[in-house]
Amino acid sequence: VQHDPVPDILICLDLTSTECATQALVDYNEVGEVTVIGTYTSENVLDGLEKGILYSSISVDTREIGQLCITSLNEYYSLGNVSSYFNMGLEIINQKNVWKKRVEKGQAEPVQEP
């Protein structure tokens, strides 16, 4: 049986695509053949990172986004305008630091870094 060629790298732009790509790699026995860079985090994404199915995932701090929105809204009410661009921090999660995300979610005990 001849297979269609698979890409070397797959970049997922949302959580659903990230979770689907993770499951597809397992289903089609392509784990380790394709480097997947995902977006956002969920239980499935964290599991995929721990197991080495996903290479990394880019996560945004939704709390920070919410705070920036409230600050912008207050600025708009007081000044009548607001800056149209806000720099938000991104976090790269991979197999080496996925435990930190587990600790944040209360799913693991804190450990000291080596």
Summary of the structure (lengths in Angstrom):
residues: 114
radius of gyration: 18.2
end to end distance: 46.8
largest distance: 66.6
contacts: 264
relative contact order: 0.13
helix: 41%
strand: 16%
